[in-house]
Amino acid sequence: MLDLERDAVVERESVYQPEQAGLIFPQLPEFASVTEERNHLKRQLAVACRVFDRYGFDYGFAGHISIRDPEHTDLYWTNPMAVPFSQVSVGNLILVDHTGKVVEGRHAVNQAGFVLHANVHEANPDIVAMCHAHTVYGTAYAALGKELPAVTQDACAFFENHAVVNDEGGAVAVKQGQGSGVVEAFAGKRAVIHQNHGLLTASRHSVDDAAFWFIALERCCQQQLMLDASGVPQTTVSAERARYSREHVGSDYIGWLHFQPLVDEILASQPDLLD
């Protein structure tokens, strides 16, 4: 969390001016023990699943959100096999190793879905969280096999921070080592558009910002498909201005901050996720 905390010190000044001192503002969590941190991460993972349900990201049993355990960093908490996002709770999360073996929990894991997460996590030890779902607009846009142009401020959050991967997108990865193009593409990137497959996002800091930027990328794909369908020529934001926007409104901390209202809403309306 140290990098995110450093980012927050700088970025908080741009969204929380000094004259607002003493007013309520979301704070990054602090933990007294690894157990406390683990419990928080599991809660946030369950919240992210409920948020994905709210946005309609379910597609049968497809879709995974994973978070690296804070103590056993070669193990990952993820949502259980064939449980809809709307019914994922802290109590039914499963702990899985790199090979897809469930080491804690009652439910099975979707091997075909989790193996890509495992490969990305193993090859990129800095990645702590990852999201993927078979969404309508993201999957459609991914089929085009092209990057997301910086035509809106929202899209600028992904400027030079996502990659397009064309390998193996139409086939299901079911073995360790498959999806190598995606694994390599995530080096230093927030998101991957996997042609003929869909969207994937990752975070070096929290499941909160990984989940929010997945939602944002899905929205950007929807907007871009609408713009393309209009037939009207589009003007992209200059590289300099796109980088400025990404740095000021598209950071990991801003993603974390955007996710907090969703956390509050879900916890207030769906307390059963803590079961």
C-alpha positions, 0 to 999 in steps of 0.5 A: 500500500505504500505507493498508493499512500504516496500517490494519495498524499499528492492527489488528495490535494487536487480533490480535497482542498485545504479549506475542506479540512475537518470534513468527511473524506475516504481514508486509506485503511490501516491494519494492526495485523495481517489477519485484519488486512486479510479480512478487509481484502476478502470483504472488498473482494466480495463487495467487488463481486456484488458491484459486478452483479449490479452492473450486469457483468454476470455470464453464467459461471464465467468471470473472476476477481482475484486478490493475492493473500497478504501473508501467503503471497503465492495464494489467491482469494477468488469467487467460487465456481458457479456462484453468481456475483450476487451471491458471493460472500466473505464466507464462500470465497475460496483460496487457490494456488498457482495450479488452480488447487483449492486450499481453503473453502467449500467450493470448486474453482473454474479451472479454465477461468482461473488459470489465466489469473494464476499465470498473470499473478505468478509472472507479475508478483507486483500485481495484487488484484485482477478482474475479468468478466464476459461483458457485452461491450468489452467483449464486442470491442475486444473483437476489433483487436484495437487499442482504445483511443483517447477521445474522452477524459475517461478514456485518457485513464487508459492512455499508454496504460493498456495493451491489445493482445491477439493470441489465443483469445478465441480459445479457452486457456485451461493449462498453466502457461497458456495465455502468455501474451496476456501475461507479458502484456500486463507488465507495467499495464493496468488493462489488457484488451484480449482480442476475441475474449474480452477485458482484463484489469489488474492493480498493484495496490487493491482490488478496489481500483482493479474493479473500478477500472474494469467498470470504467474500461467497459464504459469506455468500450461502450462509448467508443462503439457508440462513437464508431457507429455514429460515423462522425470523425473523432478527434483524439486528445493530444498525447501530452494532454492525455498523459496529464489527464491519466496522471491526475484523474486516472491513477490507482488512488483515484480508482480506489476513491471512485470505488468507495461510494460503491462499497458504502452502497453495497455494505448498506444494502447487502449486509449478507455479503459479510456472512 
